[in-house]
Amino acid sequence: MDSKQLKLLLQEKENLTLEFKEKYTPKIDEDIVAFSNTKGGIILLGVDDKGKVKGQELTNELKAKINTLARNCKPSINVKIIFIDKIIIIEILEGNEKPYSCSSGYYRRLDGNSQKMNTEELKLLFQKSDKVPYEEKFNKEITFEDISLKKVNAILNEAKMSVIDISIKDILYNLNATQDNQIKNVGVLFFAKEPRKFILQCEMILIAFKGKDKIHIYDRKDIKDDLLTQFNEAVLFLKKHLNVRSEIKGINRKDIYEIPFDALREAIANSIIHRDYSIRGTSLMVEVYDDRVEITNPGGLVQGLNKQNLGKISLRRNQLIADYFSRMNKVERIGSGIKRMKEAMQKEKLSIPEIQVSELNSFFTIIFKRPFTTQINTQKTVEKTVEKTVEKILIIIKDNPKITQKEISEKTGLTRRGIEWNLQQLKEKGIIKRIGPDKGGHWEIIKW
């Protein structure tokens, strides 16, 4: 750890492996235990929750207190203490004698929080297993030359981080994508120029069907790229194929989709996070039908989860992938995805998502029912088109009150007759009026 690496950490928000503490308290043993029980991590003493440096002096007495707290954990934990630029840095390695506990109980790390575990979570989370998660395995084929700087910067931008004079190797190490100069599979999934060159199953398929069955495909897109690109493309695809209505307040327009997009984003992110990337020959699927949307990820439910405790207990197959999406603000923290999906649907008085798990627990599907019939869909599409046209005309007039009908036609792409009809409708509704003659006069917006 040096000043440059510390500067990079201070740009981050609290996450799976990073905790800010404004000052020392004996309760930091909860975080020490949580990091030991999860992936290891760093505590920065002298930094507030927003990453602003407050400073904390390291005295021999304080150093002894921290070491004593760690030794009193069960089993005992060794920590490394460093002092740089008025900040105390406590480094904790992932333990090999899990589970660890402190005086107040057992804790684990979930995104940017140290969370106390109940008896059931403790039993499920720490069932003995020697398997290294697929995301953390080293990919022996990829080199740093295969890493895309553009993709690294995309993640940093989403996480609102700026790096100067820091090597790409240090950045990837800080993001837990490498260890000992070896690139993990999570690094391939997010940062490789060609992810499928190294992980063939890194793919998402987007399909829109005409009707309620898997027969007539009218749109398909195969996303053979990194996980952030998969997420963004899935969002765009659903926006393209779902019905939307608009509400105009003042000069602002709000698009309201037939299925709340907060719920859909959670479902897409949830599927990417929980997918089993070790299963060859599989793809994550997003399917749009006339009556529903289905999002299916290979791998089924994580061991220990079932449909009854889903949303009540948070276990993750891919903790690092989940941490990336949390850093990018694509998901809420503390594993609240299923709950948030249900709440978003209930708020709009829609059916809650249906959860299906395949017989052999090899696939997990979230199903959203589409609420509108074809007739209503057509009506909403027409209404949306009219609302967009009216709004565009009003914005053009606001920018240039002296604009002519011909110029409005050129800017909107509508015919002169179409512009005349829309202007007449706006005048009859008392929204606009003409001041002065056709030539030399101007438009005035009365209400909007």
PyMOL commands that set and color helices and strands:
alter all, ss='L'
color gray80, all
select helices_A, chain A and resi 3-11+28-37+60-71+119-125+134-136+144-146+149-158+168-174+185-191+195-197+227-241+261-274+319-327+337-347+374-399+405-412+416-428
alter helices_A, ss='H'
color red, helices_A
select strands_A, chain A and resi 18-21+41-45+79-84+87-92+101-102+105-110+113-116+178-179+182-183+204-210+216-223+244-249+252-257+284-288+292-298+354-357+363-369+432-435+442-445
alter strands_A, ss='S'
color yellow, strands_A
deselect
rebuild
show_as cartoon
